[in-house]
Amino acid sequence: MNRLKDKIAIVTGGSNGIGFATVKKFISEGASVIIWDLIQPSSISDLVELSDQNSVKTEFMNVNVTDLKSAEYAAEQVSKNYGGIDILINNAGITKDSTLQKMTEEQWKSVIDINLTGVFNSTKAVVPYMIEKKYGKIINASSVVGLYGNFGQTNYAASKAGVIGMTKVWARELGRKGITVNAVAPGFISTGMVSAMPDGVKKLMLEKTPLGRLGTPEDIANAYLFLASSEADFINGATLSVDGGIIT
């Protein structure tokens, strides 16, 4: 449908899972996509082929989102090479679960650094180029855990709740500059991370999801696409739950 025709999009954590599905979705909708990650997608050749079919470009950049200077340099290069930045998908994230009493300082810090500080760094690096164009779409990955909490995920819940808070602030600060900022809160999604969980945990996830299935990476990519498209031009500061109607 070319809903993102001629747009330049950055997807952090775009090498696998939800991020990779988003990259493919955006390419098929007419956007040139730059992946910011520490690991290159194993099927980068498939992305290049898909890009050629849609007359757009795909590029991988080794970017550590926990490092502001790394993000700033990468944003400068994207703007220079592509003529600007239209869309930022702050998708990069990790989990290191443990109960409060067992959680180590390293577990806390590493999750906060990537999931929260990484969103701050990437957005701070990209926003000047969006302000220059008086246009931008920023979509941040939160989680239902950031809305409702979850046993053993103090660090993850804190980071994802923080993302929602930043989203609301930035929507107020940047809206007048032509930039919308929204968040997506996925429920239980079928990714490699979830597949590695014990069967009992996965069974509980299904029981809490009225639709009776786990979400797919494509379900979240579709939400990112909607918020990045002109169809969502008057949506700002919102958190879109994509969770199958999860029961808390």
N, C-alpha and C positions, 0 to 999 in steps of 0.2 A: 504493500500500500504506500510505500515511500513516505511514511509519517515523519521521518527524520531526514528527509532529503537535504543534502548539502551541509548537514550539521557535523561539527567536530566534537567527539565525545571522548572523555577519559573514563576508564573503568578501573578502579583500584581492586587488587585481588582478582584480576580477570583471567587468570590462567587455569582455573578449575571451578567446579561446582556451579553455584549461582552466578558467579562472575563470568565464567566461560559461556554459560547459556545466554547471559545478557549481551556479551560481545557478539555472538552469532545473531541474536535477535536484532540488535541495532544495525549490524551490517546489512541484514536482509531488508531493513527499513530505510536504507539509503544513507546511513551515517558512516563517516570515516572514524575508526575507533583506535585509540591508543591505550594499550594495556600497561598499567603500572603494577609491577609485581616483582618479587625477588626470584621467581622461577619462571622460565619461558614455557608457554603451553606446549605439551608434547605433540599436539596436532596443529602446530602453527601453519603448516603447509595447507591444511584444510581451510583455515581462516583466510589465507592468501587467495586460494582458489575461489572461495565464496565472495571475497572482496572484488576479485576480477569480474565475477559474474554480475555484480551489482555496481560496477564502475566506481568503487570507492577504495580507500586505502586502509590497511591495518598495520599497526606497528607495535612491537613490544619494547618497553623501556624498563631497565632494571632500576627500580625506585624503591627506596626504603621510606615508607610513609612516616615512620617514627622520627625521621631526620628532616627538620624543616628545610635546611639548605638543599638537601637532595630533591625534595618536592618543588622548591622554588626554581632550581635549575631546570628540572624536567618541564615545569610549566612554561618557563621562558622558551625552551626549545620547541615545545608544541606550538606555542603561539607564533613563533618565528617561522616554523616550517609549514604550518597549516593556515596561517592568516587569522588565528584567533581560537578561542575555546568557547563552545556553546553549552556543553553538558558535562557535569561531573557526577559520576556515580561512586559514592564512598562506600564501597562494598567490602573492602578488606577486613578480615576479622579472624580471631582465633578463640578457642576455649581452653582453659586449664582448670578443670573442675576439682573442687574439694570443699568440705565443710569448713565453716569459719575457724574452728579450733585447729584444724589440720592444714589450712591453707598457708603456704609459705609466702614470704615477701616477694620472691621471684615470680610465683604464680600470679599474685596480685598485680605486680608492676608490669609484667609482660603483656597481660590482657588489657590493662588500662592504656599502656603505651600504644598498642596497635589499634584497639577498638575505639578509643576515645581521642587520645592525642593525635593519632594518625588521621582521624577525620578533621580535626582542627588544622593540622599542618597542611593537608591537601587542599582544604577549602581556602585557607589563608593564602596559599601559593597561587591558586587559580583565580580567585575573585578579582584581582586588579584587571585582568584581561577581559572578564565579563563586564566590569564597570565601564571599561573602555568602549565596548560594543553596545552598552546599555541593554544588554540581554544576557540571560543565563538561566539554566535549570540545574539546581543542585538537589540530588536525591541521596539521602543518608540511610544506611542500613541499621535499623534498630532491631527489635525482637519482641515477641510477646513476653519474653522473660523480663524485658525492661519495663513492661506494663504491669505484670502480675507477680514477678519474682519466681524463683524456682530453687528447690532444695539443692544445696551444694554448688551454687553458682553466684556467690557474693560478688566476685570480680566481674563476671560477665553481665549480671543484672545491673550492677552499678554503671558499667560502661555503656550499656544500651539505654538505660534511663537517662544518662548524661547526654547521649546523642539526641534524644527527644528534646531535652532542655535547650541544647544548642540550636536545634532546628527552629524552635519557636523564637529564640532571640534573633537569629539570622534572618528569619522571615520578616521581622520588624525592621531590622537594620538595612536590609538589601532590597526589600520590595520596591521602595521608591526609586531604586536604581535600575529597575527593569529585570530584577533577578528573583525567581521564586525558589523557595527552599522547603522541601518536604521530606518526610521519612516514610519508610516501609517497615512494618513490623511482621516478619515472617513467623509462622507457627512452626510445626514440626515438618521439616523438609527432608526429602530423601536425598541425602548427599553422602559422600564417603565417610564423613564424620559421624553421621547418624547410623550408617550401616555397621560401623564398628562397635556400636553400643550393644549391651546384652539383650537377648531376645525379650526378657521380661520388661525391660525399659521401653522397648519398641512397642510391645503389646499395650503398655499403659498409655503411650502416646496415641495409639489408634483408638483406645477407649475414650480418650478425652476429645477426640475430633469427630463431631457429628457426621461429617461426610464419609467417615469410615476408611479413609486412606491418608497416607502422608502426602504432603505437597510435593511438587516437583520443582527443580530449578527453573523450569520454564514458567511455572506459575508466578514466581517472583520476578523473572525477567519481564513478563507481561505487565506487571505492576510498575516496574521501572519505566518501561516503554510508555505507558499511559501518562505518567507524571512528567516524562521528558518531552512529550508531544504537545502540540498546540491545543489539544483537547483539554488540557489541564491548566490553561493559561491563567485561570482565576482561582486556582487552588494554591494556597500559600500558608505555610506553617502547620500543615496537617500531618497526622500520622495514620497511614493506611494499613490496617491490619489485614494480612493475607494468611489466614490461619484455619480455614475450613469451619469456622464457628466454634473455636476451641472452648471447652468448658473448664473454667478455673475453679 
